[in-house]
Amino acid sequence: MGRTLDLSVRGAYANAQAAVAALANATAADATAQDDLEAAKARLDAGVISPLAYRSGELTRRQAAQVLASARHAVILRLAELERTVLGG
């Protein structure tokens, strides 16, 4: 029983670590998408790109924000699973 619990805790911990790493990646991707969108806005205002190209940047930014929200949710879920595993619930 002790060995099974140890493996369960290790697995839950590894899942939580992976979720935190994914959150870090999603945070960086979201920041990059925001920076890219700001640059695209400047190019749009200067007449260098089309409104359609700018809208594409907006879509990319929104997708990055959605991935970030999902990553945050995954961290909360994995931490709750880790807690439940450790506490035996």
C-alpha positions as a Markdown table, in Angstrom:
| # | Residue | x | y | z |
|---|---|---|---|---|
| 1 | Met | 0.0 | 0.0 | 0.0 |
| 2 | Gly | 2.8 | 2.4 | 0.8 |
| 3 | Arg | 4.5 | 1.8 | -2.5 |
| 4 | Thr | 1.3 | 2.5 | -4.4 |
| 5 | Leu | 0.7 | 5.7 | -2.5 |
| 6 | Asp | 4.3 | 6.8 | -3.1 |
| 7 | Leu | 3.8 | 6.2 | -6.9 |
| 8 | Ser | 0.5 | 8.0 | -6.9 |
| 9 | Val | 1.9 | 11.0 | -5.1 |
| 10 | Arg | 4.9 | 11.1 | -7.5 |
| 11 | Gly | 2.6 | 10.9 | -10.5 |
| 12 | Ala | 0.4 | 13.6 | -9.2 |
| 13 | Tyr | 3.4 | 15.8 | -8.5 |
| 14 | Ala | 4.8 | 15.2 | -11.9 |
| 15 | Asn | 1.4 | 16.2 | -13.4 |
| 16 | Ala | 1.4 | 19.4 | -11.4 |
| 17 | Gln | 5.0 | 20.2 | -12.5 |
| 18 | Ala | 4.0 | 19.6 | -16.1 |
| 19 | Ala | 1.0 | 21.9 | -15.8 |
| 20 | Val | 3.2 | 24.7 | -14.2 |
| 21 | Ala | 5.6 | 24.3 | -17.1 |
| 22 | Ala | 2.8 | 24.5 | -19.6 |
| 23 | Leu | 1.5 | 27.6 | -17.8 |
| 24 | Ala | 4.9 | 29.3 | -18.1 |
| 25 | Asn | 5.0 | 28.5 | -21.9 |
| 26 | Ala | 1.5 | 29.8 | -22.3 |
| 27 | Thr | 2.3 | 33.0 | -20.4 |
| 28 | Ala | 5.3 | 33.6 | -22.7 |
| 29 | Ala | 3.3 | 32.9 | -25.8 |
| 30 | Asp | 0.5 | 35.3 | -24.7 |
| 31 | Ala | 3.1 | 38.0 | -24.0 |
| 32 | Thr | 4.6 | 37.5 | -27.4 |
| 33 | Ala | 1.2 | 37.6 | -29.1 |
| 34 | Gln | 0.4 | 40.8 | -27.3 |
| 35 | Asp | 3.7 | 42.4 | -28.4 |
| 36 | Asp | 3.1 | 41.2 | -32.0 |
| 37 | Leu | -0.4 | 42.7 | -31.9 |
| 38 | Glu | 0.9 | 46.0 | -30.7 |
| 39 | Ala | 3.5 | 46.0 | -33.5 |
| 40 | Ala | 0.8 | 45.1 | -36.0 |
| 41 | Lys | -1.3 | 48.0 | -34.8 |
| 42 | Ala | 1.6 | 50.4 | -35.4 |
| 43 | Arg | 2.0 | 48.9 | -38.9 |
| 44 | Leu | -1.7 | 49.2 | -39.6 |
| 45 | Asp | -1.7 | 52.8 | -38.5 |
| 46 | Ala | 1.2 | 53.5 | -40.8 |
| 47 | Gly | -0.6 | 51.8 | -43.7 |
| 48 | Val | 2.0 | 49.1 | -44.0 |
| 49 | Ile | -0.4 | 46.2 | -43.5 |
| 50 | Ser | -4.1 | 45.6 | -44.3 |
| 51 | Pro | -6.9 | 45.6 | -41.7 |
| 52 | Leu | -7.3 | 41.9 | -42.5 |
| 53 | Ala | -3.7 | 41.2 | -41.5 |
| 54 | Tyr | -4.3 | 43.1 | -38.3 |
| 55 | Arg | -7.4 | 41.1 | -37.6 |
| 56 | Ser | -5.4 | 37.9 | -38.0 |
| 57 | Gly | -3.1 | 39.2 | -35.3 |
| 58 | Glu | -6.1 | 39.9 | -33.1 |
| 59 | Leu | -7.2 | 36.3 | -33.6 |
| 60 | Thr | -3.8 | 35.0 | -32.7 |
| 61 | Arg | -3.8 | 37.1 | -29.5 |
| 62 | Arg | -7.2 | 35.8 | -28.5 |
| 63 | Gln | -6.1 | 32.2 | -29.1 |
| 64 | Ala | -3.0 | 32.8 | -27.0 |
| 65 | Ala | -5.2 | 34.2 | -24.2 |
| 66 | Gln | -7.5 | 31.2 | -24.4 |
| 67 | Val | -4.5 | 28.8 | -24.1 |
| 68 | Leu | -3.3 | 30.8 | -21.1 |
| 69 | Ala | -6.7 | 30.6 | -19.4 |
| 70 | Ser | -6.8 | 26.8 | -20.1 |
| 71 | Ala | -3.2 | 26.4 | -18.7 |
| 72 | Arg | -4.2 | 28.3 | -15.5 |
| 73 | His | -7.2 | 26.0 | -15.1 |
| 74 | Ala | -5.0 | 23.0 | -15.6 |
| 75 | Val | -2.6 | 24.1 | -12.9 |
| 76 | Ile | -5.5 | 24.6 | -10.4 |
| 77 | Leu | -6.8 | 21.1 | -11.4 |
| 78 | Arg | -3.5 | 19.4 | -11.0 |
| 79 | Leu | -2.7 | 21.0 | -7.7 |
| 80 | Ala | -6.1 | 19.9 | -6.4 |
| 81 | Glu | -5.4 | 16.4 | -7.6 |
| 82 | Leu | -2.1 | 16.4 | -5.9 |
| 83 | Glu | -3.6 | 17.6 | -2.7 |
| 84 | Arg | -6.3 | 15.0 | -2.9 |
| 85 | Thr | -3.7 | 12.3 | -3.5 |
| 86 | Val | -1.5 | 13.4 | -0.6 |
| 87 | Leu | -4.5 | 13.7 | 1.8 |
| 88 | Gly | -5.9 | 10.4 | 0.6 |
| 89 | Gly | -9.2 | 11.8 | -0.4 |
